[in-house]
Amino acid sequence: MKNPRGQRIEMSMNLYVGNLSYNTTSDDLRQAFEAYGTVSRAEVISDRETSRSRGFGFVEMADGGEAAIDGMNGAELDGRRLTVNEAKPREPRGGGGHRY
């Protein structure tokens, strides 16, 4: 994207990171992606009941998102080959309970 002066504007990008090792922490994720730009947030998603990693996470990058996708998709972290792409917006989910 470019501003009115024709200068490139880097927008923040939220990245999905899949196939994480259950031992990978949010700090590990942040460190791995900092090589490509400014990491605003890194989070490994964990199970609500067991607190164990669910094997995926999200990295929000203030800049360098495209470079991070190019560099980290297919790269190894903690012995696992990562899947990295731009995160899709969360789909609305219906409320709980049963309909009768």
TAZILIN-V799800 format. One record per residue. SS is DSSP state (~ for helix, > for strand, _ for the rest). BURIAL is # if it has 24 or more other ideal C-beta (glycine too) atoms within 12 Angstrom, else .. D_FIRST is the distance of its C-alpha to the first C-alpha in Angstrom with 2 decimals. Layout:
[[SS | BURIAL | D_FIRST] [SS | BURIAL | D_FIRST]]
This chain:
[[_ | . | 0.00] [> | . | 3.83] [_ | . | 6.94] [_ | . | 10.09] [_ | . | 11.40] [_ | . | 8.96] [_ | . | 8.36] [> | . | 5.81] [_ | . | 5.40] [_ | . | 7.04] [_ | . | 7.97] [_ | . | 11.55] [> | # | 12.74] [> | # | 16.29] [> | # | 18.13] [> | # | 21.45] [> | # | 24.01] [> | # | 27.13] [_ | # | 30.52] [_ | # | 31.03] [_ | # | 34.54] [_ | . | 36.43] [_ | . | 36.95] [_ | # | 33.29] [_ | . | 32.51] [~ | . | 29.39] [~ | . | 29.97] [~ | # | 30.16] [~ | # | 26.81] [~ | # | 25.23] [~ | . | 26.87] [~ | # | 25.81] [~ | # | 22.06] [_ | . | 22.13] [_ | . | 22.37] [_ | # | 18.68] [_ | # | 17.21] [_ | . | 17.99] [> | # | 19.65] [> | . | 19.78] [> | . | 22.24] [> | # | 24.18] [> | # | 26.75] [> | # | 29.25] [> | # | 30.44] [> | . | 34.21] [_ | . | 36.87] [_ | . | 38.10] [_ | . | 41.73] [_ | . | 42.05] [_ | . | 39.17] [_ | . | 38.69] [> | # | 35.26] [> | . | 34.09] [> | . | 32.48] [> | # | 28.80] [> | # | 26.37] [> | # | 22.87] [> | # | 20.74] [> | # | 17.98] [> | # | 15.80] [_ | . | 14.10] [_ | . | 12.46] [_ | # | 13.42] [~ | # | 13.34] [~ | . | 12.70] [~ | . | 15.32] [~ | # | 17.59] [~ | # | 17.61] [~ | . | 18.43] [~ | . | 21.01] [~ | # | 22.64] [_ | # | 22.90] [_ | . | 26.51] [_ | . | 27.33] [> | . | 30.51] [> | # | 30.88] [_ | . | 34.43] [_ | . | 35.70] [> | # | 33.33] [> | . | 30.66] [_ | # | 27.47] [> | . | 25.26] [> | # | 21.67] [> | # | 18.86] [> | . | 16.27] [_ | # | 18.56] [_ | . | 19.14] [_ | . | 19.95] [_ | . | 23.67] [_ | . | 25.85] [_ | . | 28.21] [_ | . | 31.66] [_ | . | 34.97] [_ | . | 37.32] [_ | . | 40.23] [_ | . | 43.74] [_ | . | 45.47] [_ | . | 45.96] [_ | . | 49.52]]
